[in-house]
Amino acid sequence: MDEIQNKPRVGSARKVARQLLKDVGVSNPPIMIKDVVNQIKKSSDLSVYPWAFGDDTDGIQVTRGDSATIGYNQAQHRHRQRFTVAHEIGHFMMGHTNGNSIFDLNSKKPEEIEANQFAAELLMPLAFLNKEIKNGNKNVKNMAQIFDVSEESIWWRLRECNLIGKM
Ligand SMILES: [Zn+2]
């Protein structure tokens, strides 16, 4: 049983992100985190704060009862902050009551994988990526600008979705 419970719910994490984008009504990148947070606030008590963490923490998520608080490292680059908040929202939406994060796209922990997959689908929706590629965009730097994410995130996402060969 443990083995099944410990498997990351990748499909579910992506689905939750897609539904959220649909609820927000996003039709084009970049995805605005503020809009996403405001959408969640309609049904949940969620607060998001910049915070003076040390270098070793990107963000935290703490849920107590019905209210959740997300803090993100105010000293970091905007791209990293966006991914951190998206990641912490992922922890919240996937029902993880605690998230303490350092940026690690290659984490093997199920909860971290779920949060990363959620964040990736939220900030770089597969449908939007496919559209870019279909329109002939083969430039990762340009894609990073369009999605307002780091080039590292775009590369990781393209590899995850097996899209590199299609570019
Ligand atoms: Zn995390």
Boltz pocket constraint, residues with backbone or C-beta under 6 A from the ligand:
constraints:
  - pocket:
      binder: B
      contacts: [[A, 87], [A, 91], [A, 99], [A, 100], [A, 101], [A, 102], [A, 111], [A, 112], [A, 115]]
      max_distance: 6.0
